[in-house]
Amino acid sequence: MDRWRHGFDCNDKAKLPREDWLKVFATGGLSNRLGCTYVYKECPDSKVAAAFEASGNPEDQWTEMPEERSVRMSMPVRQYGVTD
């Protein structure tokens, strides 16, 4: 449980570049340059949404840049996969 809490510690994730987010999380949902849903790599049922500030060309809404920094993060949610 401590590792799960560490992965979602909002203070640790504030203002982190996108490339550092991808060390702990994997993309797991809708995504664009300004926001993305991430899945915690150590617990795939846990998801969080993050917002980023654009760097470089702010008109381009789709090209994610590794140096873009997070501005906020949602509370983590458990979302179990659906299989048929």
C-alpha positions as CSV (number, residue, x, y, z in Angstrom):
1,M,0.0,0.0,0.0
2,D,2.9,2.4,0.7
3,R,4.1,2.1,-2.9
4,W,0.6,2.8,-4.2
5,R,0.4,6.0,-2.1
6,H,3.9,7.1,-3.2
7,G,2.8,6.8,-6.9
8,F,-0.1,9.1,-6.3
9,D,1.6,11.6,-3.9
10,C,0.4,14.9,-5.4
11,N,3.2,16.9,-3.9
12,D,5.8,14.7,-5.7
13,K,4.0,15.1,-9.0
14,A,3.5,18.8,-9.0
15,K,5.4,20.6,-11.8
16,L,7.1,17.4,-13.0
17,P,7.9,17.2,-16.7
18,R,5.9,14.7,-18.8
19,E,9.0,12.5,-19.3
20,D,9.2,11.9,-15.5
21,W,5.5,11.1,-15.3
22,L,6.1,8.3,-17.8
23,K,8.7,6.7,-15.5
24,V,5.9,5.9,-13.0
25,F,2.7,6.0,-15.1
26,A,1.7,4.7,-18.6
27,T,-0.9,6.5,-20.7
28,G,-4.2,4.8,-20.3
29,G,-7.0,6.8,-21.8
30,L,-7.8,9.9,-23.8
31,S,-4.9,12.1,-24.3
32,N,-3.9,15.4,-25.8
33,R,-1.2,17.9,-25.2
34,L,-2.9,19.7,-22.3
35,G,-4.3,16.6,-20.4
36,C,-4.0,12.9,-20.2
37,T,-5.3,9.9,-18.2
38,Y,-2.5,7.8,-16.7
39,V,-2.4,4.3,-15.3
40,Y,-0.1,3.5,-12.4
41,K,2.4,0.9,-13.7
42,E,2.5,-1.0,-10.5
43,C,-1.3,-1.2,-10.2
44,P,-3.0,-1.1,-13.6
45,D,-6.5,-0.6,-12.0
46,S,-5.4,2.8,-10.6
47,K,-5.8,5.8,-12.8
48,V,-5.2,9.5,-12.5
49,A,-5.8,12.5,-14.8
50,A,-3.1,15.2,-15.2
51,A,-3.1,18.6,-16.8
52,F,0.0,20.1,-18.4
53,E,1.0,23.6,-19.5
54,A,2.0,23.9,-23.1
55,S,5.6,24.7,-24.0
56,G,6.8,25.7,-27.4
57,N,4.0,26.1,-29.9
58,P,0.8,26.6,-27.8
59,E,-1.4,26.4,-30.9
60,D,-0.6,22.7,-31.4
61,Q,-3.0,20.8,-29.2
62,W,-1.8,17.3,-30.1
63,T,2.0,17.1,-30.0
64,E,3.1,16.1,-26.5
65,M,6.5,17.5,-25.6
66,P,8.6,15.7,-22.9
67,E,9.6,19.0,-21.2
68,E,6.0,20.1,-20.6
69,R,5.3,20.4,-16.8
70,S,2.2,19.2,-14.9
71,V,0.0,21.9,-13.4
72,R,-2.5,19.7,-11.5
73,M,-3.4,16.1,-10.9
74,S,-6.8,14.5,-10.0
75,M,-7.4,12.2,-7.1
76,P,-6.6,8.6,-8.0
77,V,-9.5,6.3,-8.9
78,R,-9.7,2.5,-9.1
79,Q,-11.1,1.5,-12.5
80,Y,-11.2,-2.2,-13.2
81,G,-10.9,-3.5,-16.7
82,V,-13.8,-5.0,-18.5
83,T,-13.4,-8.3,-20.4
84,D,-15.9,-10.3,-22.3
